[in-house]
Amino acid sequence: MPIFLCLLQNLPYVAPISGGLREGMALYLKGVIPTNAEWFEINFKTGQSDSDDTAFHFNPRLHQKVVMNSFRNRKWEAKESVSDNPFKKGETFEMFTVIKSEGYQVYVNGKELYTFKHRIPLEKVSTLNISGHVVVSLFGFMQTIPYMGPISGGLREGMALYLQGAVPANAERFRINFKTGPTDKHDTAFHFNPRMGSNVAMNSFSTGKWETGESVSDNPFKKGEAFEMFFVIKSEGYQVRVYVNGKELYTFKHRIPLEKVTMLNINGDVGVNLFGFIEVSYIF
């Protein structure tokens, strides 16, 4: 499954979980422990304030245990811990927190560490918090394709959608849609549709009708090949940059106001490894 990248500017990080938390999802996190680190924590919370409940508190303490707990009604509950701490000062790590029916199953560097059983219903968990002595290089929630999810905070100039993937050998087409809502009836501000062996078609869908199509005949997407691409949100439109050949592909001018665009949809014949919204200043 692809990983939906989350935009991390500074710690502490507190932000809503796009689409909410549900069984089958997994949080991926890659980082390094500073040499002077004492602790860090990852919290799955019911809201963004300190007084909100914490369904799962994951707290590695360097040279000590990994402590886990929940926080409810302004009180910490019975803690659980693991003495075999896999986090070491000055070392990199990768971890997955898999959301299972029984609880939060944590894997660190490919090995299962612990399963913390649910104490607070999943449907109440809406926020992710990361803080403490850790340098996070990459994190995000694993998702499935087709994907339909909200754009946290809405779409605005200065953002970019990053997508890394590959075109399957038997692919015919795939689609990336910037939409005003989750249903087929909602408007599509930008429809991006590479067709293998043909062109890249682009359009918008408004008030129940497709509008005037635009296309690029020099299609950079090839069957069996990997690609990286950015959709840079500019004042004039959606600037598409595809790093198969490192060139700007096209700028599709705005037809629907940015503030109305709330959803991202990815579907069709494409293998996606990573995708998510980032700040333009981070890549250009």
Beta strands, then each sheet from edge to edge (+ up, - down):
strand 1: 3-5
strand 2: 13-16
strand 3: 26-32
strand 4: 40-45
strand 5: 54-60
strand 6: 66-72
strand 7: 75-76
strand 8: 80-82
strand 9: 92-99
strand 10: 103-108
strand 11: 111-117
strand 12: 127-132
strand 13: 135-142
strand 14: 147-150
strand 15: 159-166
strand 16: 174-179
strand 17: 188-194
strand 18: 200-206
strand 19: 209-210
strand 20: 214-216
strand 21: 226-233
strand 22: 237-242
strand 23: 247-253
strand 24: 263-268
strand 25: 271-279
sheet 1: 11+ 10- 9+ 3- 13+ 1- 25- 15+ 21- 22+ 23-
sheet 2: 2+ 12- 4+ 5- 6+ 7-
sheet 3: 2+ 12- 4+ 5- 6+ 8-
sheet 4: 14+ 24- 16+ 17- 18+ 19-
sheet 5: 14+ 24- 16+ 17- 18+ 20-
end
